Amino acid sequence: MHVTVRDNNVDQALRALKKKMQREGVFREMKLRRHYEKPSEARLRKNAEGQRRQRKAERKRKERLGF
């Protein structure tokens, strides 16, 4: 990951870096790796995330169709 600092504006570069890391999912990955997650727990979490994504997509689809 690469961020350029322009005109010695470190604050702006830091904001850009944080935004890039957020988009890449680095913070989420760090949070998940803080503690050991049993394979069964990981499976349940991934399944729940998939269901959540599916429900959200269905809501968006219905919203677009005017329900």
C-alpha positions in Angstrom: 0.0 0.0 0.0 1.4 3.4 -0.9 0.3 6.9 0.1 2.1 10.1 -1.0 2.6 13.0 1.3 2.1 16.3 -0.5 3.2 19.7 0.9 4.3 18.1 4.2 0.6 17.5 4.9 0.9 14.3 7.0 -2.6 14.5 8.4 -4.1 14.3 4.9 -1.8 11.4 4.0 -2.8 9.6 7.2 -6.5 10.0 6.4 -5.9 8.6 2.9 -4.0 5.7 4.4 -6.7 4.9 6.9 -9.3 5.1 4.1 -7.3 2.7 1.9 -6.8 0.3 4.8 -10.6 0.4 5.6 -11.4 -0.5 1.9 -8.9 -3.3 1.9 -10.4 -4.8 5.1 -7.1 -4.5 7.1 -8.8 -3.3 10.3 -11.4 -6.0 10.1 -8.7 -8.6 9.6 -6.7 -7.3 12.6 -9.8 -7.4 14.8 -10.5 -11.0 13.8 -6.9 -12.1 14.4 -6.7 -10.7 17.9 -8.0 -13.9 19.4 -8.0 -17.5 18.2 -11.2 -18.5 16.4 -12.1 -22.1 16.4 -12.8 -23.5 12.9 -16.4 -24.2 13.9 -16.9 -20.6 15.1 -15.3 -19.3 11.9 -17.7 -21.4 9.8 -20.7 -20.1 11.7 -19.5 -16.5 11.4 -18.9 -16.8 7.7 -22.3 -18.5 7.2 -24.0 -15.6 9.1 -22.1 -13.0 7.1 -23.3 -14.6 3.9 -26.9 -14.7 5.0 -26.6 -11.1 6.1 -25.2 -10.1 2.6 -28.0 -12.1 0.9 -30.7 -10.4 3.0 -29.2 -7.0 2.2 -29.0 -7.7 -1.5 -32.7 -8.9 -1.5 -33.7 -5.7 0.4 -31.8 -3.6 -2.2 -33.4 -5.5 -5.1 -36.9 -5.0 -3.7 -36.2 -1.3 -3.1 -35.2 -0.9 -6.7 -38.3 -2.7 -7.9 -40.5 -0.4 -5.7 -41.8 -2.8 -3.0 
